């Protein structure tokens, strides 16, 4: 019984880690997109 509970805890912990990893990946993509937009704005403002 104790082993089954440990496996459940480890499984839920792994799910939490995976969801955090997905959140970090999404934030990285948003950050990269933001930097790209800022760079484009900067280049366009320099062109004027």
N, CA, C and O atoms as a GROMACS GRO file, in nm:
protein
  192
    1UNK      N    1   0.084  -0.120   0.000
    1UNK     CA    2   0.000   0.000   0.000
    1UNK      C    3   0.088   0.126   0.000
    1UNK      O    4   0.059   0.223  -0.070
    2UNK      N    5   0.193   0.122   0.079
    2UNK     CA    6   0.281   0.238   0.089
    2UNK      C    7   0.352   0.265  -0.043
    2UNK      O    8   0.371   0.380  -0.083
    3UNK      N    9   0.391   0.156  -0.112
    3UNK     CA   10   0.458   0.171  -0.240
    3UNK      C   11   0.366   0.233  -0.344
    3UNK      O   12   0.409   0.317  -0.424
    4UNK      N   13   0.238   0.193  -0.344
    4UNK     CA   14   0.141   0.251  -0.438
    4UNK      C   15   0.125   0.400  -0.413
    4UNK      O   16   0.116   0.478  -0.508
    5UNK      N   17   0.120   0.439  -0.287
    5UNK     CA   18   0.108   0.582  -0.254
    5UNK      C   19   0.231   0.658  -0.301
    5UNK      O   20   0.220   0.769  -0.353
    6UNK      N   21   0.348   0.600  -0.282
    6UNK     CA   22   0.472   0.664  -0.327
    6UNK      C   23   0.472   0.682  -0.478
    6UNK      O   24   0.512   0.786  -0.529
    7UNK      N   25   0.426   0.581  -0.549
    7UNK     CA   26   0.421   0.590  -0.695
    7UNK      C   27   0.324   0.700  -0.737
    7UNK      O   28   0.351   0.775  -0.831
    8UNK      N   29   0.210   0.710  -0.668
    8UNK     CA   30   0.112   0.816  -0.700
    8UNK      C   31   0.173   0.954  -0.675
    8UNK      O   32   0.155   1.046  -0.755
    9UNK      N   33   0.244   0.968  -0.564
    9UNK     CA   34   0.308   1.097  -0.530
    9UNK      C   35   0.412   1.132  -0.635
    9UNK      O   36   0.420   1.246  -0.681
   10UNK      N   37   0.493   1.034  -0.672
   10UNK     CA   38   0.597   1.058  -0.773
   10UNK      C   39   0.534   1.095  -0.907
   10UNK      O   40   0.582   1.183  -0.977
   11UNK      N   41   0.425   1.026  -0.942
   11UNK     CA   42   0.356   1.054  -1.068
   11UNK      C   43   0.298   1.195  -1.070
   11UNK      O   44   0.311   1.267  -1.169
   12UNK      N   45   0.234   1.235  -0.960
   12UNK     CA   46   0.178   1.370  -0.955
   12UNK      C   47   0.289   1.475  -0.955
   12UNK      O   48   0.274   1.582  -1.015
   13UNK      N   49   0.399   1.446  -0.887
   13UNK     CA   50   0.514   1.537  -0.885
   13UNK      C   51   0.571   1.552  -1.026
   13UNK      O   52   0.608   1.662  -1.068
   14UNK      N   53   0.577   1.441  -1.100
   14UNK     CA   54   0.626   1.446  -1.237
   14UNK      C   55   0.533   1.528  -1.325
   14UNK      O   56   0.578   1.601  -1.413
   15UNK      N   57   0.402   1.518  -1.301
   15UNK     CA   58   0.306   1.598  -1.378
   15UNK      C   59   0.326   1.747  -1.349
   15UNK      O   60   0.318   1.830  -1.440
   16UNK      N   61   0.350   1.780  -1.223
   16UNK     CA   62   0.375   1.920  -1.186
   16UNK      C   63   0.501   1.971  -1.255
   16UNK      O   64   0.503   2.081  -1.309
   17UNK      N   65   0.607   1.891  -1.253
   17UNK     CA   66   0.733   1.929  -1.318
   17UNK      C   67   0.711   1.950  -1.468
   17UNK      O   68   0.761   2.047  -1.526
   18UNK      N   69   0.636   1.859  -1.530
   18UNK     CA   70   0.609   1.871  -1.674
   18UNK      C   71   0.530   1.996  -1.705
   18UNK      O   72   0.557   2.064  -1.804
   19UNK      N   73   0.430   2.027  -1.621
   19UNK     CA   74   0.351   2.148  -1.647
   19UNK      C   75   0.434   2.274  -1.625
   19UNK      O   76   0.418   2.372  -1.698
   20UNK      N   77   0.522   2.272  -1.527
   20UNK     CA   78   0.612   2.386  -1.506
   20UNK      C   79   0.706   2.403  -1.625
   20UNK      O   80   0.734   2.514  -1.669
   21UNK      N   81   0.755   2.290  -1.677
   21UNK     CA   82   0.843   2.294  -1.793
   21UNK      C   83   0.770   2.353  -1.913
   21UNK      O   84   0.827   2.434  -1.987
   22UNK      N   85   0.643   2.313  -1.932
   22UNK     CA   86   0.564   2.367  -2.042
   22UNK      C   87   0.543   2.518  -2.023
   22UNK      O   88   0.551   2.594  -2.119
   23UNK      N   89   0.518   2.559  -1.899
   23UNK     CA   90   0.499   2.701  -1.870
   23UNK      C   91   0.626   2.780  -1.902
   23UNK      O   92   0.619   2.888  -1.960
   24UNK      N   93   0.741   2.725  -1.866
   24UNK     CA   94   0.867   2.792  -1.895
   24UNK      C   95   0.889   2.802  -2.046
   24UNK      O   96   0.935   2.905  -2.096
   25UNK      N   97   0.856   2.695  -2.118
   25UNK     CA   98   0.871   2.699  -2.264
   25UNK      C   99   0.782   2.806  -2.326
   25UNK      O  100   0.825   2.879  -2.415
   26UNK      N  101   0.657   2.816  -2.278
   26UNK     CA  102   0.564   2.917  -2.330
   26UNK      C  103   0.618   3.057  -2.301
   26UNK      O  104   0.614   3.145  -2.387
   27UNK      N  105   0.669   3.078  -2.179
   27UNK     CA  106   0.724   3.208  -2.144
   27UNK      C  107   0.846   3.242  -2.229
   27UNK      O  108   0.866   3.358  -2.267
   28UNK      N  109   0.928   3.141  -2.260
   28UNK     CA  110   1.043   3.165  -2.347
   28UNK      C  111   0.999   3.207  -2.486
   28UNK      O  112   1.056   3.300  -2.544
   29UNK      N  113   0.898   3.141  -2.540
   29UNK     CA  114   0.849   3.176  -2.673
   29UNK      C  115   0.793   3.317  -2.673
   29UNK      O  116   0.819   3.395  -2.765
   30UNK      N  117   0.716   3.351  -2.569
   30UNK     CA  118   0.660   3.487  -2.559
   30UNK      C  119   0.773   3.589  -2.548
   30UNK      O  120   0.767   3.695  -2.611
   31UNK      N  121   0.875   3.558  -2.468
   31UNK     CA  122   0.988   3.649  -2.453
   31UNK      C  123   1.062   3.670  -2.583
   31UNK      O  124   1.099   3.783  -2.617
   32UNK      N  125   1.084   3.562  -2.657
   32UNK     CA  126   1.153   3.574  -2.786
   32UNK      C  127   1.070   3.656  -2.884
   32UNK      O  128   1.124   3.739  -2.957
   33UNK      N  129   0.939   3.632  -2.886
   33UNK     CA  130   0.851   3.708  -2.975
   33UNK      C  131   0.854   3.856  -2.937
   33UNK      O  132   0.858   3.943  -3.024
   34UNK      N  133   0.853   3.885  -2.806
   34UNK     CA  134   0.858   4.024  -2.760
   34UNK      C  135   0.988   4.091  -2.804
   34UNK      O  136   0.987   4.205  -2.850
   35UNK      N  137   1.099   4.019  -2.787
   35UNK     CA  138   1.228   4.076  -2.829
   35UNK      C  139   1.232   4.099  -2.979
   35UNK      O  140   1.286   4.199  -3.025
   36UNK      N  141   1.175   4.008  -3.056
   36UNK     CA  142   1.173   4.024  -3.201
   36UNK      C  143   1.089   4.146  -3.240
   36UNK      O  144   1.128   4.222  -3.328
   37UNK      N  145   0.976   4.163  -3.175
   37UNK     CA  146   0.890   4.279  -3.205
   37UNK      C  147   0.963   4.408  -3.168
   37UNK      O  148   0.959   4.506  -3.244
   38UNK      N  149   1.030   4.409  -3.052
   38UNK     CA  150   1.105   4.528  -3.012
   38UNK      C  151   1.215   4.560  -3.112
   38UNK      O  152   1.237   4.676  -3.146
   39UNK      N  153   1.285   4.457  -3.160
   39UNK     CA  154   1.393   4.478  -3.256
   39UNK      C  155   1.336   4.535  -3.387
   39UNK      O  156   1.395   4.624  -3.446
   40UNK      N  157   1.222   4.482  -3.430
   40UNK     CA  158   1.160   4.532  -3.553
   40UNK      C  159   1.118   4.678  -3.536
   40UNK      O  160   1.138   4.760  -3.626
   41UNK      N  161   1.059   4.711  -3.420
   41UNK     CA  162   1.020   4.850  -3.395
   41UNK      C  163   1.142   4.941  -3.398
   41UNK      O  164   1.137   5.050  -3.454
   42UNK      N  165   1.250   4.896  -3.336
   42UNK     CA  166   1.371   4.976  -3.332
   42UNK      C  167   1.427   4.998  -3.471
   42UNK      O  168   1.468   5.109  -3.505
   43UNK      N  169   1.429   4.894  -3.552
   43UNK     CA  170   1.479   4.908  -3.689
   43UNK      C  171   1.391   4.999  -3.771
   43UNK      O  172   1.441   5.080  -3.849
   44UNK      N  173   1.260   4.988  -3.754
   44UNK     CA  174   1.169   5.073  -3.830
   44UNK      C  175   1.178   5.218  -3.789
   44UNK      O  176   1.169   5.307  -3.873
   45UNK      N  177   1.198   5.242  -3.658
   45UNK     CA  178   1.212   5.380  -3.612
   45UNK      C  179   1.344   5.440  -3.658
   45UNK      O  180   1.351   5.560  -3.685
   46UNK      N  181   1.448   5.360  -3.669
   46UNK     CA  182   1.578   5.409  -3.718
   46UNK      C  183   1.568   5.441  -3.867
   46UNK      O  184   1.634   5.533  -3.915
   47UNK      N  185   1.486   5.367  -3.940
   47UNK     CA  186   1.472   5.389  -4.085
   47UNK      C  187   1.408   5.524  -4.113
   47UNK      O  188   1.436   5.586  -4.215
   48UNK      N  189   1.324   5.570  -4.024
   48UNK     CA  190   1.259   5.702  -4.043
   48UNK      C  191   1.358   5.807  -4.009
   48UNK      O  192   1.328   5.926  -4.017
   0.00000   0.00000   0.00000
